[in-house]
Amino acid sequence: MKDLARDLGEVRPIELQVVGAQLETEKITKLEQYQQHGPKENFVGRFLEEIVQDCGSDNEQIAKLVLYLLTDENNTRPLKTRADLELELDVKIEKFDLVLEILVKSGLVLRVPASPADRYQLVHDYLVPFVRQQQSARLIAELEKEREQRKLTEAKLNEVLKQQLLETRRGLLWKVSLGTIAGALAIFLPVVLVSENNTQLISMSTEVKGLLKSDQNLEALVKSIKAGKRLQQWWSFGVKPETEMQVKTALQDAAYTIRERNSLEGHVDSVTSVSFSPDGKMIASGSADGMVIIWNRNGTKIKSFQAHEKKITSLGFSPNSQKLLSASEDKTLKLWSLKGEEIATFKGHEDEITSFSFSPNGGQKIISGSKDKTLKLWNLDGTEIKTFRGYKDSINSVNFSPDGKIIASISNEMMKLSSLDGKEIKTLNDGGNRVSFSPNGQTIVVQNSNYITLRRRDGSFLKSLFSPYAGRQSLVFSRDGQTIYMATFSGQTVYASILQIDTGNTFDFDFTGHRNTVTSVSISPDGKMLASGSEDKTVKLWSLESRKFQTSKRNEVNEVNEVNEVNKVNEVSFSPNGQIVSSVNNSEVKLWERDGTLKTTLPENKSKISFSADSQKLVSASQLNPLQLWQQDGTFLKSYQGKFLDGSFSPDGRTIAVVINNNTVELSSSDGKLIKILSGHKDKVYQISFSPNG
């Protein structure tokens, strides 16, 4: 009661009702339990979350948006009709009806009888801040932007009508007919709408480009799709060809650039572990507060539950994907059903558990490794079968062979192969980050900082393969065992490689998009998707399906330092007309036809490429050379001193704006003649934008 009365010095009835209902739901009857799961704000949050979940996993986002629309920025709860809500939501009627009915029957939303239509209202002012806090900032921003655009369009139409009526009153007050007014409007309104529509489409295309530059790839794709849909509307007439091409190119850029498939938001603390299920249909994520969330592959939340009181260090599904195992800083393992029901707790390790593996025979046994320098073999009910000793440092990785007869484990200093009864098969004074078996169990893969070592089942050496991202956190074999998919991370970037064992060819990827340090990665069993967790409290899904024009050739090596580094593609972009693709590496720029045919190569070091709006010219920039203007066939035109920004080309490609000395802009024609110098800024110029007519 002290916690409930903390803010006002007295208990509010609505607060007592909500928190009391949640205490009953969670079967909390003791003060100690309340303190563990509290304070009161946590109970209110879970109360709202459970009602939202009652709407069904496919409808959770709709329910959250409905609740959000029943609040406003003043933290009040306005009355709204069904039509008001439908206007703001682009959802199927049957889904909307279901969500609204569930929210009303739960008591969270009131249906207020009124004429000509019933109105809906959130049940109490107390819940408004909680509803608004629980929404995704990205979705709210999109919703608010659409609201502003709708207001802008309505204001424009109202202004047109007022102006037309004023003109009518001045000259034709007693003579004009209703038909004449309609005819005048029919002529005048389209002109305004065409201009407004072109401006809006150009603005959306420019915003897509900015989002891609800032690594907000998923948001860029959403925005480009909206621009594409706007093009297809019946009222989207009179769009200029160049505007239409700009929209289509923005959509194309987003589609070809993006590898982020989804961003899963739901954790309230740093995500510390992610794992795909063996059937590839689910992802589990764990966070620093001990919370676990199970998601569908499409990003829909299936279940969330409190698994541990301390940080989750590792997660893994059973072979049949029906159970989930979690490891924690609390030195325990816990086995869960997919409904979040605890099946067993595994206690015995004296330090943090670093790795575990289910046995392949239906997952009837579990092997775990720890910082306490031991392995432990367990039954599924949590009873310990055996402890394996002999390591001098922390266990980094442990795995069963596919037939379940061998346990491979590795630390920084050594690797061991053992039988299930604890007998040592082989010990190698060769450590690594991770150890795993090929699908047929005949090859052992050891991952180190920048290469992988392949060994036979008995531990004897096969070969080493260089890979810059070999210090992996996740590794998956293809079904035929001939391809290895690997992933790791550093800072806010995720790195991945697809390695073909027989040829040494690799596809290398890096993914940016997280807003804080990445903490965990996991590759889907089919090698097509990658999940990453971060301290930004999100899980992101990325595509690993290759769209590269060529493959980097890696040679087999026994000594890593004998390998010459192959140039890596740093940036890929489309020309505005979508017909040319530029790829930038550390030494040159290559221009490609859309079918992958090499068109031309621009020499010397380049770090950035920008096309003119007509796709006929491009500017290359680097830290070593001045700006250089080229024809799209590779013909050199002119060098410039200064800095080139997004927007430096005029829409018609005839004028180039270059920043000189940070705060001065120099305008030149495309043939190099100086037009004008714009001075007056007192600080650094960050952006340049021409009017649509240049």
Residue, then its C-alpha position, 0 to 999 in steps of 0.5 A: m500500500k505504501d508503494l501505491a500511495r507513494d505519489l499522492g499520499e493516498v491510494r487511487p481506486i483505479e490504481l488499486q484495481v489495476v495492480g490488484a488484478q495483476l497481483e491476482t493474475e501473477k499469484i503474488t501474495k507475499l511482500e517479497q514477491y511484490q518487491q521482486h516483480g514491482p514497483k507498481e509501474n511494472f504491474v500496470g505495464r504488464f496489465l496493459e500488455e496482457i490485454v493487448q496480447d489477448c487480441g492475438s499475436d497478429n493484432e497486437q500492433i493494431a491494439k497498441l495503436v488503437l489505445y494510443l489514438l485514444t490518448d493525446e499529447n496533453n495526456t488526456r483521453p479524448l472521445k472518438t468515434r469508430a470513424d475517427l479511429e478508422l481514419e488513422l488506421d490502415v487495417k482490415i475491418e474484421k481485424f479492427d472490429l475484433v480488437l475494438e470488441i476485446l478492448v471494450k470487453s476487457g474494461l480498458v476501453l469504454r463504449v459511450p452511446a451517442s448519436p449519430a454514432d457511439r464514441y470510445q474512450l480509455v477508461h481512466d486518465y491514470l492509464v494515459p501515460f502508460v499507454r503512450q510510453q509503451q508505443s514504438a517511437r518509430l510507429i508513433a513518428e509515422l502516425e504523427k507524420e501522416r496526421e500532419q500531411r493530412k492536415l496540410t492537404e486539408a488546409k490546402l484544399n480549404e484555402v483553394l475553396k476560400q480563394q475561389l469563393l472570394e473571387t466569385r463574390r467579387g465579380l459574379l456575386w449575382k450572376v454565377s451559377l452553381g455549375t460555373i463554380a464547379g467548372a472553375l474548381a474543376i480547372f483550378l483544383p487539379v493545378v494545385l493538387v498536381s504541384e502539391n503532389n509532385t512536391q510531396l513525392i520529391s520530398m519523400s524520395t529525398e527522405v528515403k535517400g537520407l534514411l539510407k545514408s543514416d543506416q535506417n534501412l527498414e524505415a527507408l523501405v517503409k517510406s519508399i513503399k508509401a511513396g510508391k503507393r501514392l504514385q498509384q492512387w487515382w488522384s496522383f495525376g500529373v506527376k512529372p516523369e522525372t518525379e516518377m523516376q525519382v520515386k521508383t529509384a528510391l524504392q529500388d535503392a531501398a529494396y536493393t540496399i536493405r538487408e534488415r528484414n525486421s526490427l523486433e521491439g519489446h525488451v526494456d533492457s539490453v538484449t544479450s542473447v538471440s537464437f533461432s529454433p532448429d525449424g527456423k520458425m522462431i527466434a528467442s531473445g534474452s536481455a540483461d534483466g533476465m527477460v526472455i521473448i519468443w518471436n515468430r520469424n516474421g517478428t510477431k511476439i509469441k510469448s514473453f516471460q521472466a526467466h532469471e533475475k540476472k542477465i541471460t547469457s545464452l539461449g537455445f531451442s531443443p532439437n524439436s523446437q518445442k523447448l527452450l533452454s536459458a543460461s544466466e549469470d546466476k550460474t543456472l540453466k533453466l528449461w522452459s516450454l514455449k508457453g513460458e512454463e518452467i520445466a527444470t532448473f539445472k544447478g551445479h556450476e560455480d560460475e557463469i555458464t558460457s555454452f551448452s548443447f542439446s544431445p541430438n537424440g531428441g534432446q534427452k541430455i544437455i552438456s554445459g560449459s562454464k567459466d568454472k573450467t568444467l563441463k557438466l552432463w545433465n538429464l532433462d529433469g535437471t539431475e547431474i550425470k557427470t562432471f568433466r574436468g581438466y581445463k585450465d581456463s574458461i570453456n568457450s564452446v561445447n557441442f555434441s556430435p550429430d550421432g551423440k557419441i562425442i562431446a567436443s569442447i574448447s577453451n582459449e588454450m586447448m580442445k578436447l574430444s570426450s565420450l559421454d562417460g567422460k573418457e578422453i578421446k583426444t586433447l589438442n593444445d590448440g584453443g579457439n572461440r567455438v567448436s562445432f561438427s559438420p552435419n555428417g559428423q565427420t568434420i570438426v570446425v574450430q573458429n579463431s579470430n580470422y581463420i577456421t580450422l577443419r579437423r577430422r572426427d578423430g581430431s587430426f588436421l585437415k586444412s585451414l581457411f582464411s576468413p576476416y570474420a572467423g571469430r564467430q559467435s554463430l555458425v551454421f552448415s548447409r545441409d550438404g556440409q559444403t557451405i558454412y554460414m558465420a556471423t560475429f559483431s563489433g561495436q554497432t556492426v554485425y559481420a557475416s560470411i558465407l564460405q564455400i569449403d571446397t573452393g574457398n570462395t566467400f561472400d562477406f557482409d556487414f550490417t549497420g542499423h543498431r543504435n548501440t553495441v551489438t551483443s549477440v548474433s544467431i543464423s537461421p538453420d537454412g542460412k538465409m537470415l541472421a538475428s542480432g541483439s543489441e544494447d539498444k533493446t532491439v532484435k534485428l533480422w537481416s537477409l543473408e541471401s546474396r545479391k553481389f555481382q562477383t565473389s571474393k576468391r580466398n585461397e586455402v592456407n596453412e599460415v594466415n599471414e600468407v593471405n593477401e587481402v581482397n578488396k571489399v565493396n564498401e558501398v553500392s548505389f543505383s543511378p536515379n534512372g535505375q540503369i547503372v549500379s556503382s560499387v566502391n571499394n578501397s581502390e576504385v569505383k566500378l559502374w555496372e549495367r543492371d544485368g551485372t555487366l561491367k560498364t567502366t572503372l574509375p581509377e584511383n582511390k574513391s570513397k563516395i559517388s553521387f549521380s546527377a538527377d538525369s544519371q548522365k554525370l557523377v561526382s567522385a569524392s575521396q580524402l586523397n583527391p579533389l572532387q572529380l566530375w565524370q560522364q557515366d561512360g567513364t569520361f573525365l570532365k573536371s576537378y573541383q576543390g571543395k566538398f560535395l554534399d547530398g543535393s549538390f547536383s541541381p535536378d536538371g544536372r546543369t548546376i553543381a554546388v560545392v562547399i568551400n572552406n566549410n561555410t561558403v557555397e560555389l555554384s558552377s555549371s556542369d562544364g566548369k564555369l563559375i556561376k556565383i559564390l554564396s557566402g554569409h554562413k557563419d558555421k559549417v554547411y551541412q546540406i544543400s537543396f535546389s528547388p524542383n525547377g533547378 
